[in-house]
Amino acid sequence: MQRVKFMWKLFLNQPVWFKAVITITFLTSIIFSSSYFSENDYYEGISKLAAALFFGVCGYKTRRNRQTFIIFFILSAFCLLIAIWAFL
């Protein structure tokens, strides 16, 4: 429980733009990947684009730690590739 409290405090110490982008992209990714929107491939593409933006912003914030930065941007590129594939 202490680790969750620490992560929550760490999130609250971030700038407003970071909190807004992370929250919006995370919720968009969850909502558009739900079964309610599964009939249309464009909604799945939007979900993957939101996930790519989420991982990209997280990677930007961790740019001082090279290993984490690379992992987040590989995940972002992978989600972007899947999003492009969903739109085609």
Backbone bond lengths (Angstrom), bond angles and torsions (degrees), N, CA, C in turn:
res aa  C-N    CA-C-N  psi(-1)  N-CA   C-N-CA  omega(-1)  CA-C   N-CA-C  phi
1 M - - - 1.445 - - 1.531 110.83 -
2 Q 1.325 116.82 -32.41 1.454 119.87 178.88 1.525 111.40 -66.13
3 R 1.321 116.27 -33.81 1.458 119.61 179.19 1.527 111.02 -67.46
4 V 1.333 116.89 -38.09 1.469 120.68 177.66 1.524 109.68 -65.49
5 K 1.326 117.21 -43.15 1.463 120.50 177.77 1.528 111.23 -62.01
6 F 1.338 116.38 -40.29 1.453 120.28 178.00 1.527 111.23 -63.17
7 M 1.330 117.04 -44.81 1.467 120.42 179.82 1.531 110.72 -64.71
8 W 1.332 117.01 -37.76 1.464 120.58 178.67 1.526 110.43 -65.34
9 K 1.334 117.41 -43.63 1.463 121.04 178.03 1.524 110.94 -64.70
10 L 1.316 116.84 -38.22 1.453 121.37 177.36 1.527 110.79 -63.55
11 F 1.331 116.71 -40.72 1.463 120.76 177.80 1.522 110.50 -65.44
12 L 1.311 118.43 -40.69 1.461 121.72 -178.84 1.526 112.36 -68.76
13 N 1.321 118.18 -22.78 1.462 121.14 178.65 1.525 112.94 -81.26
14 Q 1.305 118.15 -6.84 1.463 121.72 -178.89 1.533 110.14 -76.45
15 P 1.345 117.46 161.30 1.465 120.21 177.89 1.533 111.44 -65.59
16 V 1.309 115.22 160.92 1.466 121.18 -176.50 1.529 111.29 -62.75
17 W 1.334 118.28 -39.78 1.460 120.26 -178.22 1.526 110.57 -62.00
18 F 1.329 116.03 -38.00 1.461 120.14 -179.67 1.523 110.82 -67.48
19 K 1.318 116.99 -45.07 1.461 120.80 179.65 1.525 110.82 -62.57
20 A 1.332 116.86 -40.99 1.464 120.39 -179.33 1.528 111.72 -66.69
21 V 1.323 116.84 -47.44 1.470 120.37 -177.89 1.522 110.78 -65.47
22 I 1.315 117.32 -43.99 1.457 120.57 -179.23 1.524 110.73 -63.10
23 T 1.324 116.67 -45.88 1.457 120.35 -178.58 1.523 111.38 -64.87
24 I 1.318 117.42 -45.82 1.470 121.05 -177.89 1.527 111.12 -66.06
25 T 1.327 118.00 -45.26 1.467 119.59 -178.53 1.529 111.69 -68.83
26 F 1.324 116.69 -36.88 1.466 119.98 178.58 1.533 110.53 -64.60
27 L 1.321 116.82 -46.70 1.469 120.00 179.28 1.529 111.90 -67.03
28 T 1.327 117.36 -39.31 1.470 120.51 177.59 1.516 110.92 -62.40
29 S 1.301 116.88 -42.90 1.457 120.82 178.78 1.524 111.62 -62.34
30 I 1.319 116.93 -42.71 1.468 120.29 179.73 1.516 111.28 -68.76
31 I 1.324 117.18 -45.09 1.468 120.64 -176.20 1.525 111.24 -65.37
32 F 1.333 117.47 -48.65 1.460 119.38 -176.44 1.525 113.95 -76.30
33 S 1.320 118.17 -11.51 1.462 119.10 175.02 1.530 111.73 -94.91
34 S 1.316 117.19 1.89 1.464 120.16 -179.60 1.526 110.83 -72.40
35 S 1.295 116.66 167.47 1.460 121.46 -177.20 1.525 112.02 -70.39
36 Y 1.318 118.38 -19.53 1.466 121.32 178.86 1.529 111.05 -64.96
37 F 1.324 117.57 -33.75 1.459 122.66 -178.52 1.525 113.00 -102.57
38 S 1.314 118.60 13.47 1.461 120.86 -172.20 1.527 114.38 -75.29
39 E 1.326 118.21 -11.71 1.466 119.86 -177.14 1.527 112.82 -74.29
40 N 1.304 117.38 -26.80 1.453 120.95 -176.38 1.525 109.77 -110.40
41 D 1.335 116.35 129.67 1.462 120.61 -178.73 1.527 112.45 -69.79
42 Y 1.332 118.16 -24.42 1.457 120.29 179.85 1.524 111.60 -65.17
43 Y 1.320 117.63 -35.41 1.461 120.16 177.28 1.523 111.05 -66.56
44 E 1.315 116.89 -37.48 1.462 119.55 176.19 1.529 110.77 -67.10
45 G 1.327 116.63 -35.87 1.460 120.46 175.73 1.514 111.89 -64.48
46 I 1.335 116.54 -40.58 1.468 120.78 176.98 1.525 109.98 -63.66
47 S 1.319 115.73 -40.00 1.464 119.84 177.96 1.524 111.21 -61.66
48 K 1.310 117.02 -42.60 1.464 120.33 -179.95 1.524 111.71 -70.28
49 L 1.337 117.66 -34.60 1.457 120.26 175.38 1.522 110.94 -64.75
50 A 1.335 116.36 -40.27 1.462 120.15 177.50 1.525 110.41 -64.11
51 A 1.333 116.92 -39.50 1.465 120.12 177.69 1.528 110.72 -65.65
52 A 1.339 116.98 -38.84 1.463 120.29 178.06 1.524 110.64 -63.78
53 L 1.321 116.90 -41.18 1.459 120.53 177.37 1.533 110.87 -65.94
54 F 1.321 116.15 -39.94 1.463 121.04 177.36 1.524 110.91 -58.33
55 F 1.326 116.78 -51.11 1.463 120.46 -179.27 1.528 111.52 -67.25
56 G 1.337 116.90 -34.26 1.456 119.80 177.97 1.519 112.61 -65.17
57 V 1.324 117.07 -43.30 1.465 120.94 178.95 1.526 110.58 -67.92
58 C 1.332 116.62 -40.72 1.473 118.87 176.63 1.526 110.54 -63.27
59 G 1.311 117.13 -37.91 1.460 120.85 176.90 1.513 112.06 -66.74
60 Y 1.309 116.26 -37.40 1.465 120.12 177.99 1.530 110.88 -63.84
61 K 1.337 116.25 -40.54 1.457 119.69 -179.56 1.529 112.29 -70.22
62 T 1.324 118.01 -24.80 1.470 121.11 -179.26 1.521 111.53 -105.38
63 R 1.315 117.57 29.56 1.464 120.78 -174.62 1.526 113.37 -67.97
64 R 1.314 118.45 -14.58 1.463 120.33 178.14 1.524 111.88 -78.90
65 N 1.327 116.59 -24.92 1.462 120.95 176.15 1.533 106.69 -97.35
66 R 1.308 116.74 102.62 1.464 121.84 -171.04 1.528 112.78 -59.66
67 Q 1.308 118.79 -41.50 1.469 121.11 -177.10 1.527 110.86 -65.90
68 T 1.316 117.39 -46.02 1.463 120.89 178.44 1.519 110.52 -65.48
69 F 1.322 116.85 -40.28 1.461 122.55 177.88 1.529 110.85 -57.70
70 I 1.312 117.07 -46.82 1.463 121.61 -179.31 1.530 111.12 -65.79
71 I 1.324 116.81 -41.76 1.467 120.22 179.61 1.521 110.87 -62.39
72 F 1.334 116.79 -45.83 1.467 119.85 -179.88 1.529 111.71 -64.09
73 F 1.320 118.09 -39.83 1.454 118.72 -179.63 1.527 112.84 -74.99
74 I 1.312 118.35 -27.60 1.468 119.93 171.61 1.526 109.74 -66.91
75 L 1.325 117.13 -42.97 1.469 120.65 175.95 1.525 111.26 -62.19
76 S 1.323 116.45 -40.05 1.459 120.56 178.34 1.529 111.21 -63.59
77 A 1.320 117.24 -44.47 1.466 121.17 178.86 1.524 111.22 -64.54
78 F 1.332 116.39 -39.50 1.465 120.60 178.17 1.530 110.93 -63.68
79 C 1.321 117.58 -44.34 1.471 120.88 178.13 1.527 110.86 -65.05
80 L 1.323 116.69 -37.69 1.462 119.95 177.71 1.526 110.96 -65.08
81 L 1.316 117.24 -39.70 1.461 121.60 177.15 1.526 111.03 -63.12
82 I 1.334 116.93 -43.60 1.455 120.59 177.77 1.527 111.36 -65.31
83 A 1.338 117.06 -36.69 1.470 120.73 178.24 1.515 111.14 -65.66
84 I 1.311 117.04 -42.21 1.468 119.79 177.80 1.509 110.22 -64.22
85 W 1.315 116.82 -39.69 1.461 121.17 178.33 1.521 111.29 -64.45
86 A 1.340 117.48 -34.90 1.474 121.17 179.07 1.526 110.91 -69.57
87 F 1.343 117.34 -32.67 1.454 119.63 -179.56 1.526 112.69 -77.76
88 L 1.320 117.47 -21.45 1.469 120.29 -179.86 1.465 108.85 -88.95
